[in-house]
């Protein structure tokens, strides 16, 4: 999968047109269209901006990582929990990490 096809897929998942997305990112629509079609590739600053906007990693956009990180989804799940509950989840994650880390 190319960076252009990943950008197209992510944009469609958000339900945005190229115009709407370009306005939100503050870039030219034709520039974004060229990224999606593969005629151009985003510069580093734009790549970082895209990853932040889509809640993914630059590695995923570049095709280095095969799956998008799920941190945003986890953050969404924790957002409505009280501080004490979030702390419990963090402690549980630390416990699991220690349990399954190499000795």
LOPA-959227 format. One line per field, with one value per residue (C-alpha): residue in one letter; x, y, z. Coordinates in pm, 1 decimal, decimal comma, padded with zeros to 6 digits. Example, Ala and Ser with C-alpha at 12.3 -4.5 7.8 and 13.67 -1.06 7.14 Angstrom:
2
type [A | S] .
c1 [01230,0 | 01367,0] .
c2 [-00450,0 | -00106,0] .
c3 [00780,0 | 00714,0] .
***
This chain:
103
type [X | X | X | X | X | X | X | X | X | X | X | X | X | X | X | X | X | X | X | X | X | X | X | X | X | X | X | X | X | X | X | X | X | X | X | X | X | X | X | X | X | X | X | X | X | X | X | X | X | X | X | X | X | X | X | X | X | X | X | X | X | X | X | X | X | X | X | X | X | X | X | X | X | X | X | X | X | X | X | X | X | X | X | X | X | X | X | X | X | X | X | X | X | X | X | X | X | X | X | X | X | X | X] .
c1 [00000,0 | 00140,0 | 00135,7 | -00122,2 | -00358,2 | -00317,4 | -00401,3 | -00705,3 | -00827,4 | -00777,8 | -00950,6 | -01251,2 | -01275,8 | -01306,4 | -01574,4 | -01394,8 | -01351,5 | -01006,6 | -01121,6 | -01248,5 | -00937,9 | -00705,4 | -00881,1 | -00845,8 | -00474,9 | -00409,3 | -00268,9 | -00357,8 | -00618,5 | -00424,3 | -00115,0 | -00311,6 | -00463,3 | -00113,2 | -00013,9 | -00310,7 | -00240,6 | 00130,4 | 00245,0 | 00412,8 | 00508,7 | 00455,7 | 00757,1 | 00856,2 | 00664,6 | 00350,2 | 00393,3 | 00408,6 | 00101,2 | -00088,4 | 00004,0 | -00118,9 | -00440,9 | -00519,5 | -00405,1 | -00153,9 | 00222,7 | 00447,6 | 00569,8 | 00217,4 | 00177,2 | 00510,9 | 00428,9 | 00695,0 | 00432,6 | 00158,2 | -00107,0 | -00204,7 | -00130,9 | -00427,4 | -00317,8 | -00588,4 | -00854,9 | -00724,4 | -00710,4 | -01072,8 | -01176,2 | -00999,4 | -01118,2 | -01444,0 | -01300,2 | -01220,0 | -00851,5 | -00843,8 | -00969,1 | -00714,7 | -00438,3 | -00557,1 | -00544,0 | -00190,5 | -00079,6 | -00229,3 | -00047,2 | 00280,8 | 00213,4 | 00152,7 | 00462,1 | 00678,9 | 00523,5 | 00590,5 | 00921,7 | 01237,2 | 01420,1] .
c2 [00000,0 | 00341,1 | 00657,9 | 00797,2 | 00503,9 | 00525,6 | 00896,8 | 00830,4 | 00554,4 | 00765,5 | 01067,8 | 00859,7 | 00707,9 | 01062,9 | 01136,0 | 01441,9 | 01577,1 | 01680,3 | 02041,2 | 02012,9 | 01828,2 | 02076,6 | 02365,4 | 02198,8 | 02134,6 | 02473,3 | 02331,4 | 02364,6 | 02109,9 | 02034,3 | 01954,8 | 01706,5 | 01554,5 | 01499,8 | 01321,0 | 01086,1 | 01011,3 | 00960,0 | 01241,5 | 01405,7 | 01303,6 | 01518,6 | 01694,9 | 01596,5 | 01881,1 | 01793,8 | 01423,6 | 01498,2 | 01721,8 | 01445,4 | 01182,7 | 01410,1 | 01491,7 | 01126,9 | 01008,7 | 00766,6 | 00740,5 | 00860,3 | 00499,7 | 00387,4 | 00658,9 | 00565,9 | 00195,8 | 00101,2 | -00011,6 | -00234,5 | -00134,7 | 00199,7 | 00247,8 | 00218,4 | 00477,0 | 00719,5 | 00456,0 | 00377,8 | 00747,4 | 00779,8 | 00489,2 | 00639,5 | 00995,8 | 00964,2 | 00768,9 | 00935,0 | 00992,3 | 00699,8 | 00458,2 | 00584,1 | 00533,8 | 00175,6 | 00105,1 | 00247,4 | 00031,5 | -00277,1 | -00204,1 | -00166,6 | -00499,3 | -00675,2 | -00516,3 | -00638,6 | -00984,0 | -01033,7 | -00850,2 | -01049,3 | -01141,5] .
c3 [00000,0 | -00095,9 | 00110,0 | -00131,5 | -00084,9 | 00292,6 | 00284,9 | 00068,1 | 00299,7 | 00613,5 | 00459,3 | 00353,8 | 00703,9 | 00837,7 | 00577,3 | 00445,5 | 00094,6 | -00021,2 | -00000,6 | 00357,4 | 00468,6 | 00299,3 | 00470,8 | 00811,3 | 00753,3 | 00594,2 | 00271,8 | -00095,6 | -00213,4 | -00530,6 | -00323,1 | -00114,3 | -00428,4 | -00567,8 | -00245,6 | -00276,9 | -00643,7 | -00581,8 | -00810,0 | -00510,4 | -00159,7 | 00147,6 | 00296,4 | 00650,9 | 00820,1 | 00626,4 | 00701,4 | 01073,6 | 01045,3 | 00860,0 | 01119,0 | 01397,9 | 01216,1 | 01144,3 | 01488,4 | 01344,0 | 01309,4 | 01032,0 | 01009,9 | 00923,3 | 00660,4 | 00503,9 | 00499,9 | 00755,3 | 01006,7 | 00867,1 | 01117,5 | 01259,2 | 01628,1 | 01859,6 | 02114,3 | 02002,4 | 02054,8 | 02401,5 | 02487,0 | 02375,3 | 02598,4 | 02900,2 | 02843,7 | 03037,3 | 03329,2 | 03660,2 | 03741,0 | 03986,5 | 03719,1 | 03462,6 | 03717,9 | 03776,1 | 03403,1 | 03381,5 | 03675,9 | 03512,4 | 03186,5 | 03376,8 | 03551,3 | 03217,8 | 03063,0 | 03351,1 | 03342,1 | 02972,4 | 02940,4 | 02881,4 | 03205,6] .
***
